Amino acid sequence: MRISLLVTLMTVCSTGVAHAADGRLDWPLRPRPAVVRTFDAPQPNWQRGHRGVDLAGSAGQTVYAAAPGTVVFAGELAGRPVVSVAHPGGLRTSYEPVRASVRPGAVVTAGTPLGTLVAGHPGCTSCLHWGAMWGASSNADYVDPLGLLAEIPVRLKPLTP
């Protein structure tokens, strides 16, 4: 599974499908936000963990698409407003709590406004929870979106020692 994730990541980064300029993601908030809570991958996927990062923001702040894709969900989920974008190559990003200004089916580019941040994220008065995963949600591999940012250098290790 890890090898297929690595191959997918290498493909996305080299073909430029996740971000128009260089295959990487942009920050969903402007200016660059502080990271309030980091990614804590659940092992296995259905266990407890933090399947994204929380970014400091303010209520009413514009939330932007991190890369080109298609909006696949924009509405309430478990009582919270959520926007989810599917990107070419199988990556999906999610943004919550966000009052959507886009509808499912909308094609977006990196930097397209998705909506506005709503106060009340659990554990943080005014934070954006930003998640990323590969594959279908029923069998997703959650990944740290910070590791996919354009400003983070890619360092690949050899598959064999």
N, C-alpha and C positions, 0 to 999 in steps of 0.2 A: 504494500500500500504506500509506503513512504517513497519508494522508487517512482511509482506512478505520479505521486504528488510532485516530486522533484522534476520529472520530465515535463509535466504540465506547466509548472512554474517556469522552467527554462523556455518552453515554447511560448508562453504568454509574454515573457520578458523579451525574447528575441524577435517576435513577430509584431509587437506593438499593438496587440489587440486590447489590452487592458487600459492603455493610456495612449493617446494619439502620438505623443512625442517619443516616448521611450519604453513603452510597455509596463509602466509602473503606475501606481495610484497617486492622486493628489489628496491633500488634506480636505475634509468635508466642511471645515469651518475656516473663516478668515477673520483676523489674522491667525497664524498658526497657534492652536490652543495648547494649553498645558494638559498633560495626561494625568487624570485624577485617580484612575484605577486601571491597572494593566491587565492583559490577557492572562487567563489561567485555564489552560486546556483541560477539559474533563477527560479522565481516563477510566473506563471507556466513555464514548461520546454521550451516553445517557446519564452519566453520573453528574454530581454537582461540580460546578466550576463557573468561570466567567468567560463566556463565549464571545468576547469582544473587548473593547477598551472604552472607558468613559473619558470624554474630553470636556474640559471646562468651557462653558458657554454662557449665554444670557438669554432669558426668555425673549422671543421675538427675533432672535438672530437667524439669518438665512443659513440654510444647510444646503450644500452643493454636492452634486454627483462626483464621486471620486474618480470615475472613469466612464468612457462611453458604454452604453448598454440600453436595455429596455426595462422600463418600470414593470415589475411583475406583481407588485402589491402596493396599495396605498389606502390605508384605512385603519380601523381599530383591530387590535389583536390582544387578547387578554386584558382589555380595558385600557390599552395604551395606543396612541397613534403611531403607526409604523409605515416606513417606506422601504421597499426592497427593490434592488436593481440587479438584473441578470446581465452579466458581461460575456462577450464572446470568449470561448475557451472553457466555460464551465464555472467561472467564479461568480459568486453572488455576494453583494454587500447589502447590509441593512442599517437603518438609521432610526433611532427612537429616543425620546418621544418627539415626533415631528408631525406638525399639521401640514399635510400634503398640499402642494400647489400643482401637482402632476397627477395623472390618472394612469391606471394600468394600461399597458400598450404603448405609452409614450416613449419615443426614442430620445435618449439624452446623450449629451457629450460631456466630457470632463468639465466640470465647472458650471453645469446647468443647475439653476436653483431647483431644489426638490420640494422645499417648503420652509417652515419656520420652526425653530426649537420651542418646545413647550416646557414650562417649569414642572417639576414634580417627579423626576426620575428617582427611583428608589435609591437611597444612600447618598444622593447628591441633589441639592436643590435645583440646580440648573446645569445639567450635563447632557451631552449627547452620547448615547451608547451606540458605538460604531462596530459592527460585526462583519466578518467575512468568512465564507465557506466555499469549499469545492464540492460540486455534485449536488444531487437531489437532497432536499431537506430531510427526507426519511433515512438517509444514509450518509449524511454530510461529514466531511472532514473540516472541522473548524480550524481556522488559521488566524494568526495575529495580523490584523490589517497594518499595524505599524511596520512590520517586516516587508510589506509590499509597497511602501512609500517610495516615491521617486528619489528622495534625498538619502535613502538608506542604500549603501553599496551592496551589490550581490556578491557573496563569497561562496562559491561552491566547493565542496570537498570531494575528493575522488571516491568512487564507489568501492574501490578495493584499496587496501593499505599499500 
